[in-house]
């Protein structure tokens, strides 16, 4: 998937959020967006996530960044290794417990336009 995105493709992926994440307490779609948004603010605030309205649905997204992805491995001895790499613009929203992912190396506003144009959001 990363290879296609880096060559200009837009990724659209959908997943069953409750099954994938194994949530123990039900959350509505907006609460899930806020949970994810808060998690990014705490874990990687440099991404500067934004809340976006997609035809009345709350979504979160971030602009593409040359160093936006941060991966850290922590070892039992307390040492750690961190890497930074490019991250595409991302937009995430939920519809009836389905997580919709849009990603690409275009602006967040362009991803939002794509999401707004999808038939299921009219």
C-alpha positions in Angstrom: 0.0 0.0 0.0 2.8 2.4 0.9 4.3 2.1 -2.6 1.1 3.1 -4.3 0.6 6.0 -2.0 4.1 7.3 -2.6 3.5 7.2 -6.3 0.4 9.4 -6.1 -2.4 6.9 -5.4 -5.1 7.6 -2.8 -5.8 4.8 -0.4 -9.4 4.1 0.7 -9.7 1.3 3.3 -12.5 0.3 5.5 -12.4 -1.9 8.6 -14.7 -3.2 11.3 -13.6 -1.1 14.3 -15.1 -3.1 17.1 -13.7 -6.4 15.9 -10.3 -4.9 15.0 -9.7 -3.1 18.2 -11.7 -5.3 20.6 -13.4 -2.5 22.4 -14.8 -3.4 25.8 -17.3 -0.6 26.0 -19.3 0.7 23.1 -18.6 4.2 21.9 -20.5 6.2 19.3 -18.8 7.2 16.1 -18.0 10.7 17.2 -16.5 9.5 20.5 -14.2 7.1 18.6 -13.0 10.0 16.5 -12.3 12.0 19.7 -10.5 9.0 21.3 -8.2 8.7 18.3 -7.7 12.4 18.1 -6.7 12.7 21.8 -4.4 9.7 21.4 -2.5 11.4 18.6 -2.3 14.7 20.6 -0.7 12.8 23.4 1.5 10.4 21.4 2.6 12.5 18.5 1.5 16.1 18.8 3.9 17.2 16.0 1.4 15.7 13.5 -1.0 18.5 14.4 -4.2 16.5 14.0 -7.3 18.5 13.1 -11.0 17.8 13.5 -12.9 17.9 10.2 -16.6 17.9 9.3 -17.5 15.4 6.6 -21.1 16.1 5.7 -22.1 16.3 9.4 -19.8 13.5 10.6 -16.9 14.2 12.8 -13.5 13.1 11.4 -9.9 13.7 12.3 -7.0 14.2 9.9 -3.5 15.4 9.5 -1.4 16.9 6.7 1.4 14.9 5.0 4.7 15.2 6.8 8.3 14.3 5.7 9.0 13.2 9.3 5.5 12.6 10.7 5.7 8.9 11.4 7.6 8.1 14.6 8.3 4.5 15.5 9.9 3.6 18.8 11.1 0.2 20.0 11.8 -0.1 23.7 14.1 -2.9 24.9 13.9 -4.7 28.3 17.2 -3.0 29.4 15.5 0.4 29.1 17.2 1.4 25.9 15.1 2.5 22.8 15.5 3.2 19.2 13.3 5.7 17.4 12.9 6.3 13.7 11.1 9.0 11.8 9.8 8.7 8.3 7.4 10.3 5.9 3.7 10.0 6.6 0.9 10.8 4.1 -2.0 13.0 4.8 -4.7 10.9 6.6 -8.4 11.3 7.2 -10.3 9.0 9.5 -14.0 8.8 10.3 -16.5 6.2 11.5 -19.8 5.2 10.1 -21.8 2.6 12.2 -18.6 1.1 13.7 -16.8 1.0 10.4 -13.5 2.9 10.3 -12.9 4.6 7.0 -9.3 5.5 6.2 -8.2 7.9 3.4 -4.5 8.5 2.8 -2.4 10.1 0.2 0.3 12.7 -0.5 -2.2 15.4 -1.1 -3.5 18.1 1.2 -5.9 17.2 4.0 -8.5 19.5 2.4 -8.3 17.4 -0.8 -8.8 14.2 1.2 -11.8 15.8 2.9 -13.3 16.7 -0.5 -12.9 13.1 -1.6 -14.7 11.9 1.6 -17.5 14.4 1.1 -18.0 13.2 -2.4 -18.4 9.5 -1.5 -22.0 8.3 -2.1 -22.6 7.0 1.4 -22.0 10.5 2.9 -24.6 12.4 0.8 
